[in-house]
Amino acid sequence: MYYPEELVEEIRSRNNIVDVIGSYVRLQKKGSNYMACCPFHNENTPSFSVNPSKQMYYCFGCGAGGNVFTFLMQYESYSFIEALRALAERAGVALPELEYSEEAKRTADLKSRLLAVNRDAAKYYFYQLKSERGKAALEYLKNRALTDDTIRAFGLGYSTKYADDLYKYLKNIGYEDELLRQSGLVTMEEAKGVYDKFWNRVMFPIMDANSRVIAFGGRVMGEGTPKYLNSPETPVFEKSRNLYGLNIAKGQRKGFFLLCEGYMDVISLHQAGFTNAVASLGTSFTAQHARMMARYVKEVLLTYDSDGAGVKAALRAIPILKEAGISARIVSMKPYKDPDEFIKACGPEEYQKRLDHAQNSFFFEVEVLQQDYNLGDPEQKTRFFNEMAKLLLQFPEELERNNYTEALAQKYMISFDSLRKLVNRLGVQLEPSRVAAQTVEREREEGRRRSRPEEGMKKSQRLLLTRLIEEPQAFERVKGIITPEDFTEEFYREVAALAFEEYGKTGNVNPARIINRFESREQQTEAAELFSTQLPAPMDEAQRRREFADTVVRVKQNSLQIQYEKAVEQNDFTALQGIMEKQKGLGKLHSSLNPG
């Protein structure tokens, strides 16, 4: 860690986890905890729990968990240092300036250094746009009706006609070749030498949700190919996990996002006042994109191009959005190609009218389906009704399915009863394959559960650790009996060592402080899962003592057995004698822990 443990703990303790998480998701008090729908996976029933006494969170659905640092690292994609700095600022804690040696600079966090390269490259491109070299590029943007404020807000720039301009600049300010290669901004080949990824292009910095430049897109000036070029994926840039414009759109609180296809669509819409527009980045819309959107909105209006490719893209996106718990509507751009063209031709007021009359995504799917059939031909009309009925089967709830059936029956002049019977008949015909699919999935899930069983001894160690953390007075009851070494599961042993250490110092155990001692997010999540283990249902005091005694004895017995096997292997007869004496005393141990 870069900062002293005491300072890290002070920052954590001064940021109440309920307040911090409550600024991102809506929490509702339930008993002594707070609950919400998990921001890290899609769900309708809240399973995300925030525990104020333990200062930690845990989702019983997806297993995400940790303390206030972990939350920011997971939600905002921060590094630990970035989370620490954000929480220090929130709490009004001044962090000391750190001096780095040359070696420390070389071994600093790769992601932070790549972000620094991208930031400096963005500044360079912006400067070039405003220079004499960028005159034609600036004129191009002005001809696209972009204002100086918009150009500045999106950090637009220009890469010059010289194939190694950026490389020379970044080298001159101190960046080494290997880092520049990993940034994706520079290509290094033995035959061709070193050259910039982008040259003679209008540049679009791509920012993450926290407004950090993570990549670039470039639109060629003139007739070169490809017309649009994006950065390759790097340790700070994954196309399927980022959306262009999200850094601005996420704070607009309009209740929905406008999903576009390109950079210029997003920029034009933002300039026209529609600042909740975003776009995917040179790739098809993915489930990761949808899950990212679901953190902020429950509805998306698809404002794709009006051509055939745009229609296909919308049809692909609808089920992905639905799976993420997001409802979708379709905005028609006809007779214009895309939002950018529409805004220029008709203005923001007319575009708003298109938003107000956006089409239900299911009716859009049916409308597109209809285009494949000639409804004047009885045979084709029958086939169309059969395909339409199959689409209606996507609604599992009968009331909702009937409402859509009624609406389609009126539109296509077929009786409601006839269409409903057709839907029901197809449902019966398709049911065996659906049941089979559900059976396969259920068997897979059972297989997954069998592949990661929680063995009896692991469960006992887990329960004992949970009891010690929940009831620190239990440490006194196991004093001289149980030590961290008795926890044979490696991770549990690490947690136990930290818990015993903290109890010895303070007479208490703080789960959030222990989570802090683990550097990887995976271990922090595992610790949070451990601290969120549900103890057995309430029982009377006698049952409680007996259950505790049984658990302690099982853990000790297992530990002694492992020690015994090791002593036999090493022919250590002195150790064997001592272990056997302790094994004989397990009965008395149980009685001492469960008197009467």
N, C-alpha and C positions, 0 to 999 in steps of 0.2 A: 504493500500500500504506500501511496505517496504521502499520506498525512498520518499523524499519530492516532493510535486507536482511541485515545481519550477524546480527541477532537471529533472523530467520526461518530463516537457514541453521543457526544453532546449534541451534534447536529441531528442525529436520529431522534433523541429524546425530546428535542424542541420542535419536532414536526409530528403532531398527532396524526396517526395514520388515518383516522376517520375523516379528519378535515382535508387531508391531502387527496385521498381516494374520492371523497365526496365532491371534490371540485371537478372530477372527471365523469363519475357515474352517480346516478340517483340512488342513495342508500336509504333503506327503511329499517327502523329499529325493530328488532324481533328478539325479545328476551334481553339478554345481556350483550348480544351481538347486533351487527347491522348486516342486512342482506341486500343483494341486488342481482340482476341478470348479469352473468359474467361478461366482461368486456373482451375476453380472449377467445370465446367460442360462442356459437349461436345457440340460444336456448330461450324457451318461453317461461319456464318456471325457475325462479331465482335459486341458484345453488352457490353463489359467490358470497362468502362470509368474511366480514371484517371484525376482528376481535380486539376491542379497545384495551382490555386488560393485558393481553399478550402483545399488543401492538404489531399484529400480523394479519395477513389475509390468506384465505385458502378457498379454492373452488372445488366442491365435491363432485362436479361434473367432469372437468378436464384436468384437474390436478394442479393448476397454476397456484403458486403460493409463495409467500416470503414476507419481508418487512417493507418499510416505506421506500427504501432504496431499490429493492427488487421490483416493486411496482413501477417506478419510473423507468427502470431499465427495460422492463417488458413492454410497457404501454407506449413509451416515447422512443424506444430503441436507443436509449442512452447507454454509454459506457458507464462504469461505476463512478469514475471521476466526474463525468457530466451530471449524473444524478446527485452526487455529493455537492457539486457547485450550485445546482439549482435549488436544492434544499437549504444550503447555507444561506443563499440570498433570500429565500423565503423566510428564514428564521432570523435574519439580520445578524448572522455570524460571519465575521471577516476571516477569510482564509488567508494564511500567510503565503507570501510569494515564495515560490520554490525555484532554486537555482539548479540547473541541470548541467552535468558534465557533458563533454563531447560524446562519451560512451552512452550516457543516459539518453541523449538526443537520438542517437542511432538506434537504440533499442526501445524507444518510446512506442506507444500503442500505434499499430499500423493504421487502424481506421482513422485515428485523429490526424495522422500525418497525411493520409490520402485526402481527407476533408480540407486540410490546409492547402494542398496542391490545387484542388478544385476551386477553392476560394480565390487563390491568386490567379488561376487561369481565367476565371470569370471576370475579375478586375481587368486583366489584360485585354480580353475580348471586348469589354465595354469601352475601354480606352481607345482601342483601334476603330470601333464604330464611330466615335466622335472625332477621329483624326482625318486627315486628308485621304489616307488610304481607304477609309471606310465610307467615303462619300457616296459611292454607288449603292452600298448596302443600306445606308441610312435613307437614301432616296427611295429604295425599294420599300422599306418599312413605312415611310411617309405615304407612299402611293397605296399602301394597304390600309391607309387611314388611321394609323397608330399615332397617338400623341406622345410628346416627350415624357409626360408623366407615366404613361403606360410602358414605354420603353424602359424607363428607369425602374418601375415597380417590378417588372419581370427580368430585369438585368440583361436585356438583349444585347448582343455584341456582334463582332465580326472577326473571322479568322482570315488573315491576309492571303495573298496569292503565293507567298513564299513558303515552301514546304517544311521549313524547319524554324520558322519565326518563334513559335511558342516554346519549342525545345530550348532554343538559345536563351530566351528570356528566363525560363524556369531554372535552367542551369546557372545562369548568372546570379540569381538570387539565392542559390545554395542548395537546390534539390539534386540528389544523386540519381544516376541513371536507373538503378534498379527500382526505386520508388516511382519514377516517371513511367517506367515500363508497366508497373503494376496499376498505375492510375488509368491506363487505357487511353491516355491523351497522346502517347508517343509510341510509334512502332519501331522496333529495332531488328533489322535483318542483316545477315552477313553480306548478302549480295548488294542490297540497296542502301545499306547504312541506316542512319537514323532520320525519321521524318515524322511530321505531325499527323495525327489521325484526321484532323479537320483542316482544310485550307480552302480559301475563297468561298466561305459559307457564312450566311447569317446564323448566328449562334443563339440557341435557346438553353440557358442553364436549367437543369432539372434539379428541383429541390425536394428534400424529404419533408415530412410533416412538421419538422422543426425549423424549416427555412434554411437548412444547410445544403450547399451545393454538392450533389452526389454524382452528377453525370451531366452530359450535354447532348443536345440534338442540333444538327446543322442542316440548313436548307441551302443547296448549292446556288450560286449566282451564275446565271447563264444556262447553258444546255448540258452541263455535266451530269453524270450519273454516279451513284443513285441520287435521286432528287432530294430525299431526306436520309440522313445518316445519324445513327445513335451511338453513344459510347457502348463499348462491350460491357458485360457484367464484371463487377469488381467486388472486393470485400465490402464496399459501402453502397453498391448499387445492384439491385435485383429488379428486373423489369416487372416481374409478376407481383412484386410487393410494394410498388410505388405508383402514385397517380400524379400526373402533372396538374398543378394548381391546388392540390390538397392543402398545402401550407396556408393558403388564404381561405379556401372554401370551408375548412373545418371550423373556423370561428364565426361563420356568418349566421348561424342559428335560424336558418330559414326552414328547417324541418325536412329538407330534401336536397339532393344533389342533382345537377344536370350533367349527364354523362355524354361526352363528345368523343370524336375520333382523333382530333389533331390539336397541335399546339395553337395554331391560329384561331381555331374555333374557340378554345378556352380564353385566349387573350382578347378576342373581339367581344365575347360575351361579358367578360369582366369589365372591359372598358365601357360597355353599354349599361353597366349596373348589375349584371347577373353574376355576382361574385361567388356563387356557389357552384360554378362549372368546373369540372375536372375531366381528364382524359387518360386512357391507358397509354403506355409508352412503347410504341412500335411493336406491340404484341397483342394477341387476342385477350379479351377480357377473361380473367381467371377467378377461381374460387378465393384465392388470396386477396385479390382486389375487392371482391364482394365482402369478405370478412373485415377488411380494413374500413370499408364504407359503413358497415353495420355498427362500428364503434360510435358513429356520429349521427346517422340518420336511419329511418325506417322506410323511406320511399326514395326512389330514383326515377327521374324522367329521362328517358333515352332520347337524345337529340342527335342521332347519327345521320350520316349522309343519306340522301333520298334514293340513291341508286341501288342496284341489285346487291352489291357487296354490303352496303349499309343495312339493307333489310336482313340479309343473312347474319350479319353481326348482331343485330338486335335479337333475332330469333335464338342465337346461341347464348346471349347474355340473360335473357328472361329467366330460364330455369336456374341459372347460376345464382342470380339475385334472389329468386324464390327460396332456394336451398339455404341461403344465408339469412332468411327471415325478412327480406326486403321486398316490398311491393313495387311493381314497375308499371310505368305508363309510357306511351310512345308519343313523341312530339313530331308532327309532320312538317317537313321542310319544303314540300312541293309548292310551287314548281321550281324552287331553288335547290341548289346542290347540297348546301351545308349551312350551319348557323352563321358562319362568317359572311357568306354571300347573302343570306336572308337579312341579317342586320343591316348591311350596307344598302340593300334595296328597299327595305320596308321600315327599318327603324325599331327601337326597343318596344314601343307601344304595341305594334303588331306582333312582335315576337311574344310578348306577354300574353296576348290573346291566344296564341298557339299553345302556350303552356297551360292556360286556363281550360283549354279544350283537348288536352292530351288524352289519347285513347287508352282505354283499359287494355293491358297487355294480352289478355286471353282473347278478346275480340280482335285484336291485331293479328294474333296467330291464326284465327279462323279466317280472317279476311285474306291473309296471304295464302292459306290453304285453298281457298275458293278459286284463286287465279289459275290453279292447275286443272280446273274442271269447267266444262261447258254445261251450265245449268239448264240449257235448252234441250240437252240430250238426256232422256230419262235414265239411260244406263249410267252415264257419268254423274248425273244428279244423285242417283242411289249410292254410288261409290263415295261421293262427297259427304253425304249424310252419315255413312258408316265411319268415315275418317273423322268427321266432326264429333260423332258419338264417342269415339276412342279418346279424343281430346277431353271430353267432358268427364271421363273417368279419372282424370288427374285430381278431381276434387273428392276427397274421401268422405267429407261430411255431407250427408244427404240433403240438408236444407240448402247449403251453398250450391251443390250440384243442381238441385231443382230450380233455383233462381236463375242460374246460367242457362239451363235447359229451356226455361220459359222464355227468356230473352231471345235466344237463338230461334226458337220455334216461331216467335212473332216476326223476326226479321226475315226468315226464309220460308214463311208461309207453310209451315207443317204443323200439325196438331201437337199440342204439348204431350198428350198421352202417347202418341205414336213415337215421338222422339224419346220420351222417357223409357218406353218399353224397349226400344232399340238399344239405348244405353245400358239398361239392366241386363238384356240378353247378352250383349257383348261382355259385360262385366262377369257374367257367369262363365262364358266361354274362356275368358282370359284368366279367370280365378286360379285354375290349376297351376299355370305358369307363374302367377304372382305368388301363390302359396309356396311353390317350389323355390322361388327366388328368396322369399322370406326365410324358408327353412335352411337354405344354403347359408344365408347371412347369419342366422342364429347359430348354426353349427360352427361357422367361422369365429363368431364371438366367443362361443364356448371353448373353441380351440385356443383362442388368444388368452382366455382366462386360465386354461389349463397350462399354457406355456409359461405363465408367470405366476405360479401358485405361491401363496404365502405360507410357508411351512410352519408347522406347529411351534417349533422353537423360535423361529423368527417372530412369530406373533407374540409369544410370551415375552421376549425381550422388548418388543415394541410396547406392549402393555405396561411392563414394569417402568420403562423410561417415561411413558406418558403419565403414569401414576406419580412418579417422582417430581415431574414438572408441574403437574396439576396440584399436588399436595406436598410442598417442600418438607413438611414435618416427617414425611416418610423416609427422608434421608437418615433421620435419627434411628428409625426402626431397623434399617439395614446396615447401620454403622458396624464395621468389623465383620460383616457378612458378605456384602456385595461391593465389588470395586469395578471400575470401568473395564478391567481386563476380563471380567466375567461375561461381558457382552461380546459374543464370538462373531457377530456380524460386524464387519469392519467399520461401516459408516455409523452404526449404532454405538460402537466403541468410541469413535471420535466425539459424537454428541455427548455420550455419557461422561467422557473425560472433561469436556467443557462445562457440563452441568454440575459435576462434583466440584470442579474448581470454583465455579461461581458461588455455589452454596457455601463452600468453605470460606470464601471471602466476605460474602454479604448476608448469608443466612436465607437467601432467596434465589430464585432462578428466573431470569428474564429471557423468554424465547426469542424476542426480536434482537437482543444483544448477541445471543448465540448464533443466530442466522448471519449476523454481521461478520462473524469469524470465518465464514466460508466465502471464498472469493468467486467461485464459479456459480452462475445462476442455476445450473442443474442441481448442485448441492444445496443451494438455498431453497430451491423448490422442494427437494427431498426432505430437508429439515422441517419446512412448513407443513408438509404432509404428515410427518411424524408427530409434530406438535398438535395436529388437528385430529389425531386418532380419537374415535369415539370410545369412551370407556363403557363397560357393560351397563345395562339398564340399572336404574336406582334399586338398591337393595338395603335390607336392614343392616345394622352395625355388625351383627354376628356373621352374616353372609359376606360382608365387605372384608372383615378380618380374614375369613377363611379363603376368600378369593385372592387376597393379597399374599397370604402365606403360601398358597399353592403356586402362585406365579414365581415368587422368590425362590422357592425350593426347586422348581423346574429349571429355572435359569442357572442356579448354583449346581444342580445335579449335572446339567449338560456341560458346564464349565469344568467340573471335576472329571467328567468322563473324558473330555478332550485332553486334559492334563495327564490323566492316567494312561491314555494311549501313547502320548508323547514320551512319558517316562518309561513305558515298556519298550518302545522303539529304541530308546537311548540306554536301556539297561541300568536305569538310575533307581536302584532299589531303595535308597534312602527317601527319595521323593515319593516312590510308590507307597511306602509305609505311611507317610504323612497324608497322602491323598486318601488312602483307604480308611484312615481314622476319621477324616472329615466326612467321607461317604457314610460311615456308620452313624455319624451324628446328625444326619439329615432329618431323622424322625424327631429328635429333640429340638432341632431348629424349627421345624414346623410347629411344634407345641409352643415354643417360646414366642413365635410370631402370632399364634392363635390360641391364647390362653383360655381355658375353660371350654 
